[in-house]
Amino acid sequence: MAEKQINVKVKFFAAPREALDMDRTEVQLPEGSTVRNLIEHLEEEHPLLKNYTRFLNVAVNRAYVGMQTELEDGDEVACLPPVGGG
Amino acid sequence: MKLFEVTAEPVSVDEVMGRLVHPSVGGIATFVGVVRGESGGCPTDHLEYEAYPEMAERELRRIGDEIRERWPSIRDVAIVHRTGRLEIGETIVVIAVSSAHREETFEATHYAIDRLKEIVPIWKKEVYVDGQEWKSEASRPSSGTALTGNLTPDDQPAELDARGTEEIVS
């Protein structure tokens, strides 16, 4: 039986966005995947991201989450480098 | 009238203060962030601010909630942050805090700017004559924060996420 897949939208900002030359992408993952799984997948697809993942925070649907958070179909995930507003 | 806003338009202190004026208000404290001409000895040509606007406004509102919970005499908080290209001397952000009396407004305003620099998804790029660099609060040697403890990217506070699990964001 085929594993169920989910689709999530990913947004990039600031330095990682410039390095990847990409402000957004869509990723398909197995159901039950976590934020950590997504980051690992993104690192494989875009190795330059590895320069930033150590200091990355992640938001799902505009709220900060932990790396163990499970993703759901249609989630908007944002990769947030260290912030610098104000 | 929005109290928590990310905008590409120029920001005016008077205009933001105007959002808080009310017969019960006797004092409004403000903080204004302005583009400085140099950074670490390097002359700045201009700054560029980028935001995740929907989340940024949500986090600005959260700061307002935190302030009203911690300092009950505070009536309202307004925070307006600009994005895009900013020249030296231009206003980056205006924070305004209102109350019947002045006592708690100063501390609350200090808290607001420190907290903004911790959690709001907005990023600053410093552009020099011969280069550019994304700068974060973590890259400053000493921030003089009003908050106890200085957070580094490695130990961001544990956040309760929408799914109910709590974990240190790493």
gemmi code that builds the backbone of each chain (N, CA, C; Angstrom):
import gemmi

chains = {
    "A": [
        ("MET", (0.868, -1.202, 0.000), (0.000, 0.000, 0.000), (0.895, 1.239, 0.000)),
        ("ALA", (0.575, 2.201, -0.849), (1.424, 3.398, -0.982), (1.300, 4.255, 0.281)),
        ("GLU", (2.438, 4.812, 0.714), (2.471, 5.699, 1.886), (1.764, 6.998, 1.525)),
        ("LYS", (0.947, 7.495, 2.469), (0.249, 8.756, 2.196), (1.237, 9.906, 2.220)),
        ("GLN", (1.052, 10.854, 1.309), (1.949, 11.999, 1.202), (1.220, 13.272, 1.625)),
        ("ILE", (1.990, 14.223, 2.157), (1.433, 15.553, 2.429), (2.232, 16.585, 1.649)),
        ("ASN", (1.599, 17.702, 1.346), (2.265, 18.810, 0.664), (2.343, 20.002, 1.601)),
        ("VAL", (3.547, 20.564, 1.741), (3.696, 21.769, 2.547), (4.375, 22.856, 1.710)),
        ("LYS", (4.019, 24.101, 2.029), (4.645, 25.242, 1.380), (5.757, 25.741, 2.299)),
        ("VAL", (6.895, 26.060, 1.713), (8.028, 26.518, 2.514), (8.430, 27.923, 2.065)),
        ("LYS", (8.683, 28.800, 3.039), (9.123, 30.161, 2.719), (10.528, 30.388, 3.269)),
        ("PHE", (11.320, 31.130, 2.495), (12.672, 31.497, 2.913), (12.806, 33.005, 2.980)),
        ("PHE", (13.698, 33.469, 3.872), (13.870, 34.908, 4.060), (15.347, 35.258, 4.210)),
        ("ALA", (15.656, 36.493, 3.927), (16.970, 37.083, 4.235), (18.122, 36.255, 3.654)),
        ("ALA", (19.148, 35.990, 4.495), (20.368, 35.358, 3.978), (20.128, 33.999, 3.302)),
        ("PRO", (19.384, 33.084, 3.920), (19.126, 31.808, 3.223), (18.381, 32.014, 1.902)),
        ("ARG", (17.451, 32.955, 1.867), (16.711, 33.233, 0.627), (17.665, 33.665, -0.468)),
        ("GLU", (18.602, 34.541, -0.120), (19.578, 34.999, -1.115), (20.498, 33.869, -1.549)),
        ("ALA", (20.945, 33.060, -0.569), (21.879, 31.969, -0.904), (21.229, 30.951, -1.819)),
        ("LEU", (19.959, 30.640, -1.557), (19.254, 29.653, -2.370), (18.651, 30.277, -3.623)),
        ("ASP", (18.632, 31.626, -3.651), (17.983, 32.365, -4.745), (16.541, 31.894, -4.911)),
        ("MET", (15.853, 31.749, -3.777), (14.526, 31.158, -3.782), (13.764, 31.668, -2.563)),
        ("ASP", (12.577, 32.264, -2.778), (11.844, 32.730, -1.607), (10.747, 31.754, -1.174)),
        ("ARG", (10.478, 30.766, -2.007), (9.467, 29.786, -1.612), (9.612, 28.525, -2.440)),
        ("THR", (9.096, 27.438, -1.895), (9.049, 26.190, -2.628), (7.953, 25.316, -2.029)),
        ("GLU", (7.622, 24.237, -2.731), (6.655, 23.285, -2.188), (7.333, 21.939, -2.044)),
        ("VAL", (7.029, 21.255, -0.974), (7.692, 19.985, -0.696), (6.642, 18.920, -0.421)),
        ("GLN", (6.883, 17.740, -0.952), (6.003, 16.608, -0.660), (6.735, 15.664, 0.286)),
        ("LEU", (6.071, 15.262, 1.365), (6.696, 14.425, 2.391), (5.742, 13.314, 2.793)),
        ("PRO", (6.271, 12.249, 3.389), (5.374, 11.226, 3.915), (4.531, 11.788, 5.064)),
        ("GLU", (3.273, 11.319, 5.158), (2.408, 11.714, 6.272), (3.110, 11.399, 7.588)),
        ("GLY", (2.980, 12.314, 8.571), (3.642, 12.073, 9.848), (5.034, 12.676, 9.916)),
        ("SER", (5.484, 13.286, 8.839), (6.815, 13.916, 8.847), (6.839, 15.077, 9.835)),
        ("THR", (8.025, 15.295, 10.409), (8.193, 16.390, 11.366), (8.929, 17.546, 10.699)),
        ("VAL", (9.023, 18.637, 11.445), (9.799, 19.777, 10.972), (11.231, 19.347, 10.701)),
        ("ARG", (11.773, 18.533, 11.599), (13.147, 18.044, 11.412), (13.286, 17.280, 10.099)),
        ("ASN", (12.305, 16.425, 9.801), (12.317, 15.673, 8.533), (12.339, 16.641, 7.348)),
        ("LEU", (11.531, 17.689, 7.445), (11.468, 18.669, 6.360), (12.811, 19.356, 6.177)),
        ("ILE", (13.427, 19.775, 7.265), (14.721, 20.462, 7.169), (15.754, 19.548, 6.530)),
        ("GLU", (15.752, 18.280, 6.953), (16.709, 17.331, 6.367), (16.468, 17.163, 4.872)),
        ("HIS", (15.200, 17.101, 4.495), (14.852, 17.002, 3.072), (15.332, 18.237, 2.323)),
        ("LEU", (15.090, 19.410, 2.895), (15.502, 20.658, 2.241), (17.018, 20.727, 2.091)),
        ("GLU", (17.732, 20.254, 3.105), (19.204, 20.267, 3.042), (19.713, 19.376, 1.920)),
        ("GLU", (19.028, 18.258, 1.720), (19.430, 17.357, 0.634), (19.189, 18.007, -0.724)),
        ("GLU", (18.009, 18.641, -0.862), (17.655, 19.269, -2.140), (18.471, 20.529, -2.401)),
        ("HIS", (18.798, 21.246, -1.324), (19.490, 22.532, -1.438), (20.633, 22.566, -0.432)),
        ("PRO", (21.774, 21.964, -0.781), (22.872, 21.823, 0.182), (23.362, 23.141, 0.793)),
        ("LEU", (23.212, 24.254, 0.075), (23.649, 25.542, 0.626), (22.901, 25.888, 1.921)),
        ("LEU", (21.711, 25.322, 2.088), (20.920, 25.604, 3.285), (21.637, 25.157, 4.560)),
        ("LYS", (22.529, 24.175, 4.409), (23.253, 23.660, 5.584), (24.057, 24.753, 6.283)),
        ("ASN", (24.438, 25.776, 5.555), (25.180, 26.874, 6.184), (24.325, 27.665, 7.169)),
        ("TYR", (23.006, 27.466, 7.097), (22.097, 28.295, 7.894), (21.287, 27.513, 8.911)),
        ("THR", (21.217, 26.183, 8.766), (20.249, 25.444, 9.582), (20.597, 25.424, 11.064)),
        ("ARG", (21.871, 25.604, 11.397), (22.229, 25.585, 12.817), (21.520, 26.699, 13.591)),
        ("PHE", (21.295, 27.826, 12.927), (20.705, 28.972, 13.611), (19.294, 29.277, 13.134)),
        ("LEU", (18.664, 28.307, 12.521), (17.331, 28.535, 11.965), (16.256, 28.313, 13.025)),
        ("ASN", (15.273, 29.223, 13.056), (14.030, 28.946, 13.764), (12.992, 28.593, 12.725)),
        ("VAL", (11.958, 27.875, 13.134), (10.937, 27.454, 12.184), (9.567, 27.860, 12.690)),
        ("ALA", (8.741, 28.336, 11.773), (7.344, 28.639, 12.102), (6.452, 27.798, 11.209)),
        ("VAL", (5.365, 27.309, 11.780), (4.345, 26.621, 11.001), (3.055, 27.416, 11.138)),
        ("ASN", (2.501, 27.791, 10.005), (1.281, 28.611, 10.015), (1.435, 29.823, 10.926)),
        ("ARG", (2.615, 30.454, 10.815), (2.921, 31.741, 11.438), (3.105, 31.711, 12.938)),
        ("ALA", (3.408, 30.523, 13.479), (3.722, 30.427, 14.905), (4.989, 29.604, 15.058)),
        ("TYR", (5.855, 30.040, 15.990), (7.087, 29.302, 16.248), (6.765, 27.888, 16.734)),
        ("VAL", (7.516, 26.902, 16.244), (7.335, 25.521, 16.676), (8.686, 24.872, 16.932)),
        ("GLY", (8.638, 23.692, 17.534), (9.861, 22.924, 17.766), (10.115, 21.956, 16.626)),
        ("MET", (11.299, 21.378, 16.632), (11.721, 20.510, 15.529), (10.932, 19.205, 15.474)),
        ("GLN", (10.308, 18.829, 16.594), (9.549, 17.572, 16.614), (8.101, 17.741, 16.158)),
        ("THR", (7.710, 18.965, 15.870), (6.329, 19.225, 15.475), (5.986, 18.477, 14.201)),
        ("GLU", (4.842, 17.806, 14.237), (4.410, 17.046, 13.075), (3.710, 17.977, 12.094)),
        ("LEU", (3.996, 17.795, 10.801), (3.418, 18.646, 9.774), (2.137, 18.054, 9.234)),
        ("GLU", (1.263, 18.931, 8.746), (0.006, 18.486, 8.147), (-0.104, 19.018, 6.727)),
        ("ASP", (-0.926, 18.364, 5.923), (-1.100, 18.759, 4.530), (-1.560, 20.209, 4.451)),
        ("GLY", (-0.891, 20.998, 3.618), (-1.282, 22.390, 3.447), (-0.601, 23.362, 4.383)),
        ("ASP", (0.242, 22.873, 5.302), (0.934, 23.765, 6.241), (1.833, 24.747, 5.496)),
        ("GLU", (1.946, 25.955, 6.068), (2.906, 26.940, 5.584), (4.059, 26.966, 6.581)),
        ("VAL", (5.225, 26.556, 6.116), (6.403, 26.480, 6.986), (7.359, 27.592, 6.596)),
        ("ALA", (7.859, 28.308, 7.581), (8.816, 29.375, 7.291), (10.144, 29.070, 7.964)),
        ("CYS", (11.230, 29.182, 7.213), (12.578, 29.022, 7.744), (13.080, 30.412, 8.110)),
        ("LEU", (13.269, 30.646, 9.398), (13.565, 31.990, 9.879), (14.988, 32.084, 10.416)),
        ("PRO", (15.885, 32.772, 9.724), (17.218, 32.986, 10.285), (17.125, 33.947, 11.471)),
        ("PRO", (18.228, 34.137, 12.216), (18.169, 35.039, 13.379), (17.611, 36.404, 12.998)),
        ("VAL", (16.626, 36.879, 13.763), (15.893, 38.084, 13.387), (16.707, 39.343, 13.676)),
        ("GLY", (16.365, 40.411, 12.995), (17.121, 41.659, 13.153), (16.274, 42.892, 12.931)),
        ("GLY", (15.095, 42.915, 13.497), (14.225, 44.069, 13.325), (14.556, 45.191, 14.302)),
        ("GLY", (13.864, 46.306, 14.149), (14.010, 47.440, 15.063), (15.175, 48.347, 14.751)),
    ],
    "B": [
        ("MET", (-8.294, 51.079, 12.858), (-6.909, 51.538, 12.881), (-6.008, 50.447, 13.474)),
        ("LYS", (-5.010, 50.071, 12.677), (-4.157, 48.971, 13.118), (-3.172, 49.451, 14.183)),
        ("LEU", (-3.057, 48.696, 15.242), (-2.068, 49.032, 16.274), (-0.739, 48.355, 16.000)),
        ("PHE", (-0.765, 47.257, 15.268), (0.452, 46.488, 15.013), (0.572, 46.322, 13.510)),
        ("GLU", (1.573, 46.985, 12.935), (1.620, 47.082, 11.493), (3.025, 46.982, 10.936)),
        ("VAL", (3.154, 46.275, 9.815), (4.377, 46.262, 9.023), (4.022, 46.938, 7.709)),
        ("THR", (4.778, 47.972, 7.353), (4.399, 48.769, 6.187), (5.621, 49.177, 5.381)),
        ("ALA", (5.430, 49.370, 4.089), (6.522, 49.849, 3.238), (6.523, 51.381, 3.184)),
        ("GLU", (5.495, 52.002, 3.782), (5.394, 53.462, 3.757), (6.215, 54.099, 4.874)),
        ("PRO", (6.616, 55.363, 4.720), (7.306, 56.068, 5.810), (6.449, 56.088, 7.070)),
        ("VAL", (7.131, 56.011, 8.232), (6.433, 55.937, 9.512), (6.640, 57.231, 10.286)),
        ("SER", (5.552, 57.790, 10.802), (5.608, 59.049, 11.531), (5.249, 58.836, 13.002)),
        ("VAL", (6.085, 59.379, 13.885), (5.821, 59.241, 15.318), (4.471, 59.846, 15.668)),
        ("ASP", (4.209, 61.039, 15.155), (2.940, 61.716, 15.440), (1.749, 60.858, 15.040)),
        ("GLU", (1.877, 60.256, 13.868), (0.756, 59.475, 13.358), (0.516, 58.240, 14.239)),
        ("VAL", (1.599, 57.571, 14.634), (1.434, 56.372, 15.468), (0.883, 56.748, 16.844)),
        ("MET", (1.389, 57.845, 17.407), (0.863, 58.319, 18.696), (-0.623, 58.608, 18.593)),
        ("GLY", (-1.018, 59.141, 17.454), (-2.423, 59.490, 17.240), (-3.346, 58.290, 17.350)),
        ("ARG", (-2.792, 57.109, 17.098), (-3.603, 55.891, 17.193), (-3.944, 55.549, 18.639)),
        ("LEU", (-3.220, 56.156, 19.587), (-3.418, 55.816, 21.002), (-4.142, 56.904, 21.792)),
        ("VAL", (-4.341, 58.044, 21.179), (-4.955, 59.149, 21.922), (-6.374, 58.778, 22.330)),
        ("HIS", (-6.715, 59.091, 23.588), (-8.014, 58.708, 24.150), (-8.221, 59.555, 25.395)),
        ("PRO", (-9.450, 59.889, 25.748), (-9.661, 60.739, 26.934), (-9.056, 60.178, 28.213)),
        ("SER", (-8.922, 58.853, 28.318), (-8.376, 58.260, 29.540), (-6.853, 58.276, 29.572)),
        ("VAL", (-6.240, 58.642, 28.465), (-4.775, 58.591, 28.370), (-4.158, 59.901, 28.795)),
        ("GLY", (-3.203, 59.793, 29.760), (-2.501, 60.981, 30.240), (-1.051, 61.001, 29.819)),
        ("GLY", (-0.527, 59.836, 29.421), (0.878, 59.784, 29.034), (1.106, 58.757, 27.951)),
        ("ILE", (1.937, 59.127, 26.976), (2.327, 58.192, 25.919), (3.845, 58.206, 25.835)),
        ("ALA", (4.469, 57.051, 26.066), (5.926, 56.947, 25.906), (6.200, 56.365, 24.524)),
        ("THR", (7.271, 56.835, 23.904), (7.594, 56.321, 22.567), (9.065, 55.922, 22.467)),
        ("PHE", (9.330, 54.970, 21.586), (10.686, 54.664, 21.152), (10.695, 54.750, 19.636)),
        ("VAL", (11.728, 55.397, 19.100), (11.852, 55.497, 17.647), (13.188, 54.900, 17.237)),
        ("GLY", (13.181, 53.901, 16.366), (14.412, 53.330, 15.820), (14.742, 54.063, 14.529)),
        ("VAL", (15.988, 54.493, 14.411), (16.402, 55.343, 13.296), (17.624, 54.732, 12.626)),
        ("VAL", (17.760, 54.914, 11.328), (18.909, 54.364, 10.611), (20.166, 55.141, 10.954)),
        ("ARG", (21.164, 54.430, 11.463), (22.434, 55.009, 11.883), (23.379, 55.045, 10.689)),
        ("GLY", (24.348, 55.974, 10.743), (25.234, 56.163, 9.589), (26.399, 55.212, 9.498)),
        ("GLU", (26.668, 54.476, 10.591), (27.793, 53.545, 10.530), (27.499, 52.342, 11.422)),
        ("SER", (28.220, 51.269, 11.165), (28.059, 50.060, 11.966), (29.415, 49.400, 12.121)),
        ("GLY", (29.896, 49.269, 13.351), (31.196, 48.651, 13.594), (32.313, 49.343, 12.837)),
        ("GLY", (32.235, 50.644, 12.712), (33.284, 51.400, 12.032), (33.108, 51.498, 10.532)),
        ("CYS", (32.153, 50.747, 9.965), (31.932, 50.790, 8.516), (30.825, 51.782, 8.172)),
        ("PRO", (31.098, 52.736, 7.279), (30.030, 53.676, 6.909), (28.913, 52.958, 6.153)),
        ("THR", (27.687, 53.217, 6.581), (26.530, 52.571, 5.962), (26.045, 53.398, 4.788)),
        ("ASP", (25.735, 52.718, 3.699), (25.129, 53.443, 2.587), (23.629, 53.528, 2.795)),
        ("HIS", (23.000, 52.376, 3.071), (21.578, 52.356, 3.397), (21.260, 50.998, 4.030)),
        ("LEU", (20.045, 50.872, 4.546), (19.597, 49.586, 5.094), (18.453, 49.043, 4.261)),
        ("GLU", (18.299, 47.723, 4.294), (17.132, 47.102, 3.677), (16.486, 46.194, 4.714)),
        ("TYR", (15.192, 46.372, 4.909), (14.464, 45.547, 5.866), (13.497, 44.632, 5.121)),
        ("GLU", (13.516, 43.369, 5.532), (12.640, 42.372, 4.941), (11.799, 41.775, 6.067)),
        ("ALA", (10.549, 41.449, 5.772), (9.685, 40.893, 6.819), (8.904, 39.702, 6.304)),
        ("TYR", (8.423, 38.909, 7.249), (7.397, 37.894, 7.020), (6.159, 38.565, 7.592)),
        ("PRO", (5.486, 39.372, 6.796), (4.565, 40.365, 7.363), (3.418, 39.798, 8.192)),
        ("GLU", (2.807, 38.715, 7.725), (1.656, 38.187, 8.476), (2.096, 37.709, 9.859)),
        ("MET", (3.255, 37.029, 9.921), (3.724, 36.555, 11.218), (4.285, 37.714, 12.050)),
        ("ALA", (4.910, 38.667, 11.390), (5.486, 39.792, 12.124), (4.390, 40.569, 12.852)),
        ("GLU", (3.287, 40.823, 12.188), (2.193, 41.566, 12.838), (1.621, 40.760, 13.992)),
        ("ARG", (1.572, 39.456, 13.801), (1.085, 38.592, 14.878), (2.017, 38.655, 16.097)),
        ("GLU", (3.317, 38.661, 15.856), (4.273, 38.720, 16.967), (4.279, 40.110, 17.610)),
        ("LEU", (4.064, 41.155, 16.815), (3.968, 42.499, 17.399), (2.761, 42.567, 18.333)),
        ("ARG", (1.662, 41.974, 17.900), (0.463, 41.946, 18.739), (0.735, 41.164, 20.024)),
        ("ARG", (1.516, 40.095, 19.901), (1.865, 39.293, 21.082), (2.639, 40.146, 22.085)),
        ("ILE", (3.543, 40.976, 21.580), (4.296, 41.867, 22.473), (3.333, 42.799, 23.203)),
        ("GLY", (2.357, 43.323, 22.482), (1.341, 44.176, 23.111), (0.589, 43.436, 24.210)),
        ("ASP", (0.225, 42.184, 23.961), (-0.466, 41.370, 24.970), (0.424, 41.143, 26.184)),
        ("GLU", (1.704, 40.847, 25.936), (2.637, 40.600, 27.041), (2.779, 41.845, 27.905)),
        ("ILE", (2.838, 42.988, 27.259), (2.995, 44.238, 27.997), (1.782, 44.519, 28.855)),
        ("ARG", (0.598, 44.350, 28.298), (-0.610, 44.657, 29.073), (-0.796, 43.681, 30.227)),
        ("GLU", (-0.291, 42.477, 30.059), (-0.383, 41.508, 31.151), (0.618, 41.835, 32.259)),
        ("ARG", (1.804, 42.263, 31.858), (2.863, 42.513, 32.844), (2.712, 43.863, 33.522)),
        ("TRP", (2.206, 44.879, 32.790), (2.015, 46.211, 33.361), (0.555, 46.599, 33.173)),
        ("PRO", (-0.295, 46.225, 34.134), (-1.747, 46.371, 33.960), (-2.225, 47.809, 33.754)),
        ("SER", (-1.385, 48.787, 34.104), (-1.840, 50.167, 33.926), (-1.728, 50.617, 32.460)),
        ("ILE", (-1.050, 49.820, 31.631), (-0.899, 50.195, 30.229), (-2.234, 50.011, 29.512)),
        ("ARG", (-2.657, 51.058, 28.805), (-3.943, 50.967, 28.120), (-3.784, 50.345, 26.734)),
        ("ASP", (-2.829, 50.883, 25.958), (-2.639, 50.390, 24.587), (-1.175, 50.417, 24.179)),
        ("VAL", (-0.856, 49.601, 23.217), (0.482, 49.575, 22.628), (0.308, 49.655, 21.122)),
        ("ALA", (1.119, 50.466, 20.470), (1.139, 50.488, 19.004), (2.584, 50.314, 18.549)),
        ("ILE", (2.792, 49.439, 17.575), (4.131, 49.239, 17.020), (4.003, 49.209, 15.507)),
        ("VAL", (4.709, 50.113, 14.843), (4.680, 50.165, 13.376), (6.115, 50.081, 12.869)),
        ("HIS", (6.381, 49.090, 12.023), (7.743, 48.826, 11.533), (7.739, 48.936, 10.014)),
        ("ARG", (8.734, 49.596, 9.513), (8.811, 49.812, 8.063), (9.698, 48.754, 7.406)),
        ("THR", (9.409, 48.446, 6.168), (10.251, 47.527, 5.391), (10.687, 48.206, 4.098)),
        ("GLY", (11.649, 47.547, 3.433), (12.155, 48.082, 2.172), (13.458, 48.820, 2.388)),
        ("ARG", (13.783, 49.694, 1.481), (15.048, 50.428, 1.551), (14.895, 51.667, 2.430)),
        ("LEU", (15.794, 51.837, 3.386), (15.764, 52.997, 4.273), (17.088, 53.726, 4.238)),
        ("GLU", (17.037, 55.036, 4.118), (18.251, 55.864, 4.095), (18.629, 56.271, 5.513)),
        ("ILE", (19.888, 56.724, 5.661), (20.364, 57.179, 6.974), (19.448, 58.275, 7.512)),
        ("GLY", (19.084, 58.139, 8.776), (18.230, 59.140, 9.408), (16.751, 58.829, 9.327)),
        ("GLU", (16.381, 57.899, 8.484), (14.952, 57.582, 8.356), (14.470, 56.740, 9.533)),
        ("THR", (13.175, 56.782, 9.783), (12.590, 56.038, 10.900), (12.286, 54.608, 10.484)),
        ("ILE", (12.803, 53.658, 11.292), (12.615, 52.230, 11.037), (11.347, 51.736, 11.730)),
        ("VAL", (11.223, 52.108, 12.998), (10.116, 51.589, 13.810), (9.698, 52.644, 14.824)),
        ("VAL", (8.405, 52.690, 15.085), (7.887, 53.520, 16.168), (7.105, 52.626, 17.116)),
        ("ILE", (7.463, 52.729, 18.397), (6.713, 52.035, 19.440), (6.082, 53.100, 20.322)),
        ("ALA", (4.795, 52.960, 20.592), (4.123, 53.918, 21.481), (3.316, 53.142, 22.507)),
        ("VAL", (3.393, 53.591, 23.757), (2.714, 52.904, 24.860), (1.927, 53.939, 25.654)),
        ("SER", (0.651, 53.708, 25.880), (-0.189, 54.719, 26.523), (-0.741, 54.231, 27.851)),
        ("SER", (-1.003, 55.206, 28.725), (-1.548, 54.898, 30.043), (-2.201, 56.150, 30.607)),
        ("ALA", (-2.979, 55.969, 31.677), (-3.529, 57.151, 32.351), (-2.395, 57.965, 32.967)),
        ("HIS", (-1.400, 57.244, 33.487), (-0.253, 57.912, 34.132), (1.050, 57.346, 33.590)),
        ("ARG", (2.116, 58.125, 33.722), (3.367, 57.798, 33.023), (4.147, 56.626, 33.611)),
        ("GLU", (3.916, 56.291, 34.886), (4.845, 55.424, 35.636), (5.363, 54.217, 34.889)),
        ("GLU", (4.469, 53.394, 34.332), (4.914, 52.117, 33.752), (5.236, 52.219, 32.275)),
        ("THR", (4.957, 53.361, 31.675), (5.117, 53.455, 30.222), (6.571, 53.338, 29.773)),
        ("PHE", (7.510, 53.834, 30.571), (8.913, 53.817, 30.142), (9.464, 52.391, 30.102)),
        ("GLU", (9.209, 51.664, 31.194), (9.693, 50.287, 31.278), (9.035, 49.424, 30.199)),
        ("ALA", (7.752, 49.653, 29.979), (7.030, 48.874, 28.977), (7.578, 49.140, 27.579)),
        ("THR", (7.936, 50.367, 27.291), (8.487, 50.725, 25.986), (9.846, 50.067, 25.776)),
        ("HIS", (10.675, 50.094, 26.826), (11.988, 49.447, 26.764), (11.819, 47.961, 26.487)),
        ("TYR", (10.896, 47.345, 27.212), (10.609, 45.923, 27.004), (10.193, 45.663, 25.554)),
        ("ALA", (9.342, 46.530, 25.027), (8.797, 46.320, 23.682), (9.901, 46.250, 22.634)),
        ("ILE", (10.864, 47.170, 22.665), (11.897, 47.165, 21.639), (12.839, 45.982, 21.828)),
        ("ASP", (13.137, 45.645, 23.078), (13.997, 44.473, 23.316), (13.323, 43.196, 22.837)),
        ("ARG", (12.054, 43.086, 23.115), (11.298, 41.893, 22.732), (11.132, 41.810, 21.209)),
        ("LEU", (10.919, 42.963, 20.595), (10.794, 43.007, 19.133), (12.055, 42.429, 18.489)),
        ("LYS", (13.204, 42.814, 19.054), (14.477, 42.364, 18.480), (14.739, 40.886, 18.735)),
        ("GLU", (13.939, 40.278, 19.619), (14.103, 38.842, 19.893), (13.242, 37.979, 18.998)),
        ("ILE", (11.989, 38.358, 18.799), (11.004, 37.411, 18.253), (10.338, 37.803, 16.942)),
        ("VAL", (10.440, 39.063, 16.540), (9.635, 39.465, 15.374), (10.373, 39.119, 14.081)),
        ("PRO", (9.717, 38.392, 13.165), (10.394, 37.960, 11.936), (10.557, 39.099, 10.933)),
        ("ILE", (11.542, 39.933, 11.236), (11.971, 41.022, 10.370), (13.486, 40.960, 10.337)),
        ("TRP", (14.078, 41.214, 9.168), (15.521, 41.090, 9.018), (16.106, 42.358, 8.425)),
        ("LYS", (17.303, 42.706, 8.884), (17.981, 43.932, 8.455), (19.219, 43.580, 7.659)),
        ("LYS", (19.351, 44.195, 6.498), (20.584, 44.051, 5.720), (21.279, 45.409, 5.689)),
        ("GLU", (22.522, 45.428, 6.166), (23.311, 46.666, 6.107), (24.051, 46.672, 4.775)),
        ("VAL", (23.903, 47.747, 4.042), (24.565, 47.860, 2.743), (25.627, 48.941, 2.839)),
        ("TYR", (26.877, 48.551, 2.595), (28.015, 49.474, 2.643), (28.429, 49.804, 1.218)),
        ("VAL", (29.406, 50.678, 1.100), (29.914, 51.014, -0.227), (30.457, 49.766, -0.919)),
        ("ASP", (31.125, 48.926, -0.109), (31.811, 47.782, -0.720), (31.326, 46.439, -0.195)),
        ("GLY", (30.061, 46.339, 0.110), (29.571, 45.044, 0.570), (28.232, 45.168, 1.270)),
        ("GLN", (27.728, 44.025, 1.762), (26.459, 44.032, 2.490), (26.452, 42.860, 3.461)),
        ("GLU", (25.639, 42.989, 4.502), (25.614, 41.954, 5.520), (24.264, 41.937, 6.225)),
        ("TRP", (23.706, 40.734, 6.392), (22.499, 40.591, 7.187), (22.915, 40.602, 8.649)),
        ("LYS", (22.291, 41.487, 9.440), (22.679, 41.636, 10.840), (21.537, 41.232, 11.755)),
        ("SER", (21.885, 40.519, 12.824), (20.861, 40.194, 13.810), (21.304, 40.711, 15.164)),
        ("GLU", (20.374, 40.753, 16.105), (20.701, 41.223, 17.443), (21.766, 40.322, 18.055)),
        ("ALA", (21.730, 39.045, 17.699), (22.693, 38.086, 18.239), (24.114, 38.420, 17.820)),
        ("SER", (24.249, 39.164, 16.707), (25.601, 39.477, 16.236), (26.152, 40.735, 16.892)),
        ("ARG", (25.359, 41.347, 17.824), (25.865, 42.508, 18.544), (26.572, 42.045, 19.809)),
        ("PRO", (27.709, 42.680, 20.162), (28.454, 42.234, 21.357), (27.660, 42.403, 22.640)),
        ("SER", (26.975, 43.548, 22.795), (26.215, 43.728, 24.029), (25.010, 44.604, 23.743)),
        ("SER", (23.815, 44.097, 24.015), (22.627, 44.819, 23.591), (22.070, 45.732, 24.670)),
        ("GLY", (22.507, 45.585, 25.920), (21.932, 46.388, 27.001), (20.449, 46.149, 27.126)),
        ("THR", (20.041, 44.899, 27.037), (18.629, 44.582, 27.008), (17.964, 44.785, 28.369)),
        ("ALA", (16.685, 45.120, 28.323), (15.923, 45.252, 29.559), (15.514, 43.884, 30.073)),
        ("LEU", (15.631, 42.866, 29.218), (15.202, 41.533, 29.619), (16.308, 40.857, 30.416)),
        ("THR", (15.940, 39.978, 31.315), (16.962, 39.254, 32.065), (17.528, 38.159, 31.180)),
        ("GLY", (18.824, 38.105, 31.092), (19.461, 37.107, 30.244), (19.504, 37.557, 28.801)),
        ("ASN", (20.530, 37.191, 28.099), (20.629, 37.505, 26.678), (20.448, 36.233, 25.890)),
        ("LEU", (19.465, 36.212, 25.038), (19.188, 35.005, 24.280), (20.075, 34.955, 23.050)),
        ("THR", (20.676, 33.815, 22.823), (21.423, 33.589, 21.586), (20.602, 32.648, 20.729)),
        ("PRO", (20.896, 32.559, 19.431), (20.089, 31.692, 18.576), (20.014, 30.262, 19.089)),
        ("ASP", (21.060, 29.803, 19.790), (21.066, 28.413, 20.232), (20.081, 28.134, 21.351)),
        ("ASP", (19.709, 29.167, 22.122), (18.796, 28.885, 23.216), (17.592, 29.803, 23.178)),
        ("GLN", (16.948, 29.857, 22.050), (15.671, 30.562, 21.937), (14.692, 29.955, 22.946)),
        ("PRO", (13.760, 30.760, 23.471), (12.857, 30.223, 24.489), (11.987, 29.103, 23.943)),
        ("ALA", (11.634, 28.164, 24.813), (10.733, 27.095, 24.411), (9.387, 27.697, 24.055)),
        ("GLU", (8.841, 27.291, 22.960), (7.572, 27.859, 22.512), (6.511, 26.782, 22.487)),
        ("LEU", (5.364, 27.065, 23.068), (4.256, 26.127, 22.994), (3.662, 26.253, 21.609)),
        ("ASP", (3.708, 25.210, 20.821), (3.217, 25.345, 19.464), (1.745, 24.962, 19.390)),
        ("ALA", (1.173, 25.176, 18.238), (-0.264, 24.995, 18.069), (-0.685, 23.550, 18.318)),
        ("ARG", (0.260, 22.621, 18.148), (-0.092, 21.208, 18.293), (0.028, 20.746, 19.734)),
        ("GLY", (0.482, 21.640, 20.629), (0.503, 21.290, 22.044), (1.781, 20.673, 22.545)),
        ("THR", (2.809, 20.614, 21.720), (4.083, 20.081, 22.219), (5.023, 21.231, 22.505)),
        ("GLU", (5.849, 21.076, 23.514), (6.749, 22.144, 23.887), (8.183, 21.681, 23.696)),
        ("GLU", (8.955, 22.467, 23.008), (10.352, 22.066, 22.806), (11.202, 23.289, 22.554)),
        ("ILE", (12.432, 23.218, 22.985), (13.359, 24.283, 22.655), (13.557, 24.291, 21.148)),
        ("VAL", (13.387, 25.450, 20.555), (13.619, 25.569, 19.116), (15.124, 25.607, 18.901)),
        ("SER", (15.623, 24.688, 18.120), (17.087, 24.648, 17.915), (17.453, 24.910, 16.448)),
    ],
}
model = gemmi.Model(1)
for chain_id, residues in chains.items():
    chain = gemmi.Chain(chain_id)
    for i, (resn, *xyz) in enumerate(residues, 1):
        res = gemmi.Residue()
        res.name, res.seqid = resn, gemmi.SeqId(i, " ")
        for name, pos in zip(("N", "CA", "C"), xyz):
            atom = gemmi.Atom()
            atom.name, atom.element = name, gemmi.Element(name[0])
            atom.pos, atom.b_iso = gemmi.Position(*pos), 0.0
            res.add_atom(atom)
        chain.add_residue(res)
    model.add_chain(chain)
structure = gemmi.Structure()
structure.add_model(model)
structure.setup_entities()
